[in-house]
Amino acid sequence: MSSIEWIIFNIEEVRRRSTNVWRSIPEDKLHWRPDAEAMSMLEMIRHVLESEHYYHLAIKNKGSLDAFDSPFESRPYTNVEDELAFATGYHEAFLETIRSYTEEDLKEISIDRSESGYVRDLGDMLLRIPYHEAVHTGQLLDYLRTAGVNRVRIWD
């Protein structure tokens, strides 16, 4: 497999496992949060989906965006399936953008997020995006444990 194929495989594998966790959350727990300042479970799912879209645009921009008009922002929170359905087109567009890069692009294109404290090459950035999702999936597993909900097995 090429590096691009491995990156896409990693993104899809992280999303598959995240989706398993997200779909396992009981409807009556979607708005549960461990404290008043924390995101709810559904807010965290949206955060992950919206962040992927932001990162996609930032990669195409080769750096942070001056303004981000999020298509997710004005949508009411409903349920996991609605969030996933809405995000599908954005996720597929992100994967198509990745497929358009060459092996050389992974090393030669820089993504400047200086205001966030870093400049990374494209390959590095493309690996950080699913890591962000994986961290939040781990947080959701902890939320479920804290809320007394059985957790789905993600290590298959």
N, C-alpha and C positions, 0 to 999 in steps of 0.2 A: 504494500500500500504506500501511496505517496504521503507526504506530510499533510497535504490538504485533506486527503481522505481520512487520515487519522484524526485530524482536528474535527472534522464533521462527525466522525464516529463518536468521538468523545462528547461533543455537544448533544448528539442524539441520545447517547446512553445516559448522560446526566438528566436530560429531559424525560426520558422514559421512567427513570427511577423517581424523579420529582413528581411526575404525573401520578405514579402509583401512590405516593404519599398523599398528594393533594386530593385524589379521588377517594381516599380512605377516610377523610375527615367527615365526621357526622355533620349533617346540615345544622344541627343545633349548636355546634361548636365553631362554626365558621367565623363568628364574630368574637370568639373568646380571645382574651389576651392576658398575659400573666400579671400585668400591672397597667395603670392608666396611661403611662407614657409609651408603652410597647405597641407595635403594630398588631392588629388582629391577625388571625390565620389567613383570612381572605385578603386583607390588605398586604400581607407579605407575599402571597401568590401574585397579586397584581404588581407589586414592586418588582418581583423577579421578571415578569413578562414585560413590563414597561422598561425596565433597565436594559434588557436585551435589545429592545428597539432603539433606545438612546445610544447604546454602544454601537449598534449597527450604523446609525447615522454619524456618530463620531468617527468611526473607522473610515467611512466614505469621505468624511470631511478632513481626514488625517489629523484630527484633533478635536478637542472639546467644542461644543456648539455655543455660539454666542447667545442663542435663544432656542428653547426646546418647547414647541407647541405639541404637547402630548395628546395623541388621540385617545388615550386611556383616561385622561383626567376628568372629562365631563361625563363619563359613563357611571351610572349607579352600580353599586356592588350588588350582585345577585347570587351567583353560585359558581362553582368551579368549572362546570361545563361551559357556561356562558363566557367566562374569562378565557378558557382555552380556545373556544371557537373564535372569539374576537381576535385573539393573538395569532392564530394559525397563519394568516396571510403575511403578517410581519415576520414571523419565524421563518417561513419558506423564503421570503425575500432575503433575509439574512443569510441563509444557507446558500442561496444562489450567488450572492455577492462573494462569499468565501470561495465557491467553486470557480469564480472568475479570476482568482489570483493564481500566480505561478509560484513555484518553489522559491524563486529568487525574490519575489515580492515579500515573502515572509520575513526575510532578513533586511531588505533594502527600504521598505516603506516604514517610516516612523510615525507613530501616533503621539501627538504632543498634547499631553494633559498637564502641562506645567502648573496650572492653577490648582490642580489636585495633588501636585507634588511628584509627577513623574512624566517621562517620555519613554515609550517602549517601542520595540519593533513590532510589526504586525503579527508575527507568529506568537510572540509573548502575549500580546493583547488578546489574541483569539483564544488563548488558553486560560486567561484570567476570567473571561466572561462565564464559561461553565463553572469555574471554581466559585464565583460569586453565587451562582444558583445552588451549587452543592452545599455551600455554607448555610444558606437560608433553608434548604431542605433539612439539614441537620438541626437547625433551630426549631423547625416545625415538629420534628420528631420529639424534641425536648418539650415543646408546648403540649403535644399530645400526652406525653408521660405525665407532665405536671397536672394536666386537666383530667387525668385518670382514664384516658382513652387507650384502648389497645392499639398498638402500632403495627402497621403492615410490614411484612418482611421485604426488605429491599435488596438483600444480598442473595440473588438467585444464580 
